[in-house]
């Protein structure tokens, strides 16, 4: 009888001890996770600070590349942030002050949309970012390749990213883009890292 009562008392005590151990392990694990989150946040801030300093240094040492990058970002934001046909039709006028007359005459990005594709497809596009790779830099001219990343979606479908690749020239004296040749469009697949 005494052993049976002891057995009944040992179950709640054992459960209480097990709960206490699990609670302690959980508290320790959460403490470790919090410490790592603080370290990751600090590392992220350090990286952002060093990246900002590096960009400022590069801008001061390579002002022509910095100016070209700024001008290209302005241009592509106008070129590829399109919510409707009216915005598509008006983008050439908005982009014109950023480019030379030759670009207006020759670039695909300035051709009118006679098929009214925005009206037909109802796709909404937004400029995300670009990767600029200068290939030649002088006091007068910056040449390079640009990969432009565009996010688009259609009536609640998953967002897609398309990359457009350009050859560009930027005239540092006139502060305009003098070449804007779109040489390809590449759809990014989730398992692809190839241009």
N, C-alpha and C positions, 0 to 999 in steps of 0.2 A: 504494500500500500504506500509506504514511504517513497519507494522508488518510482511509483506511478505519479505521485504528486510532484516529485522532483523533475520528472520528465515533462510534465505539463508546464512547470515554471521555466524550464530550460529553453523551450521553444520561443516564448516572447523575448527572453533575455538574449538568445542567439540572434533573433531577427533585429532586435534593437542594436546589438553590436555590429551586425552586418550593415544595417542602415547607417550607423555612425562611420564605419570604414568607407562605404561608398560615398557618403557625403564629404568625407575628408579628401578622398581621391578626386572627386568632382571639383571641390574647392581648389585643390592643388593644380589640377589641369586648367581650370579657368584662370588661375593666377599666372601660369606659364603662358597661356594664350594671350592674356592682357599684356604681359611683358614683351612678347614678340610683336604684338600690334603696335605698341609704343615704339619699338625699335624700327619696325617697317615704316611707320609714319615719319620718324626722324630721318631715316635713310631717304625716303621719297622727297622730303623737304630739302635735304642736302643736295640731292640730284637735281631738283628743280632750280635751286640756287646756283649750282655749278653750271647747269645748262644755260641759264640766263646770263651768267658772267661770260661763258664761252661765246654765246651769241653776240653779246655786247663787244667782246674783244674782236670777234670775226667781223662784225659790222664796222668797227673802227679801222681795222686793218684792210678790209675789203669792201669799201663803201659802194663800189659799182655793183658788186654782187648783191649787197643788201638792198640797193635801190631797185635792181632788176626784180628781186624777190618780192619786194613790196608792190611794185607795179603789176607783176604777174598775179599776185593774190587778189588785187583789186579787180583785174580783168576777169579772172576766172570766177570770182564771186558774182559778177554781173552776167557772165556768159552761161553759167551752169546752175544758177539758182532760179528755177522756173516753176511756177505753180499753175500757169494757165497759158492759153494761146496769146492773150494780150501781152503778157510779160515776154513771151518768146518773140513776138513781133516787135516789141520795143527795145529789145536788148542791144541791137546793132547801134541804135542812136545813143544809148547810154555808154556803150564801149568805145565809140568813135574818138573821144578826146584822148584815149589811152594808147592809140595805135596810129601808124602812118597811113597815108592814102593807099599805098600799095597793099597793105594788109586788108583794108576795107574792100579793095577791088578783088583781091585774090583768095582770101582765107575762107574756108568752108564755114567758119563760125559767123560770117557776115552774110551768108546766102539766105535769101528769104525762104520761108517754109510754105511753098505753094501747095503742098499736100495737106496743110493744116493738121500736122501729126499730133500736136498737143490736144487739139479738139477731138481727134479720132481716138487716141489712146488713153487720154486722161491720166497720163503718168505725171507725177510730181517729182521734180529733181532738185537736189540741193548740193552745192559745192561743199565738199568735206575738207580736203586739204590737198596739197601738192608736194611732190618731191622734185626739187630743182637740182640738176646736175650740170654745172657750168663746164663747158668744154674749151672755151677760149675767153680770155678777159684782157681788154686793153683799156686805155684811157677813154676811148670813144665807143667801144662796142663790147657787149657781153653776149656770147653765143652759148647755147646749151640745149639740153633735152629736159622736158618736163613731163612727169607723170601726174595727171590730175585725177583725183578720186572723187567720184560723184555717187551720192546716195540717191536711190529712187524707190518709189513705191507706187502701187496701183491698187486702189480700192480695197484697202485692208489686207492685201497680200504681204508676205514677208518682204522686208527691205532688201534691196539688192545693191551691190557696189559695182560700178563700172570704172575702168581706168582708161583714160584717153591719153595718148602719148603725142607730144608735140616737139617739133624743132622750133626754137625761138631765137630771135635776135632782139637785143635791147640797146637802143642808142642812148648813151649816157649824156650826150650834149643836148639832145632834144627832149629827153625824158619820155620817149615813146617806144612801144614795141614795133619793130620794123619787119619782123618775120613771125608768122603764127601759122605754121603748117601742121595740121593734125595728120599724123601718119598712121594712126591705128586706134581701134577701140577694142579693149579686152575685157571680157566678163570675168570677174573673180569667182572662182568656185571655192567652196570651203576647204577642199583638199589640195588646192593648187597654189603654188607660190611662184609660178613661172609667168613671165610677161608674154 
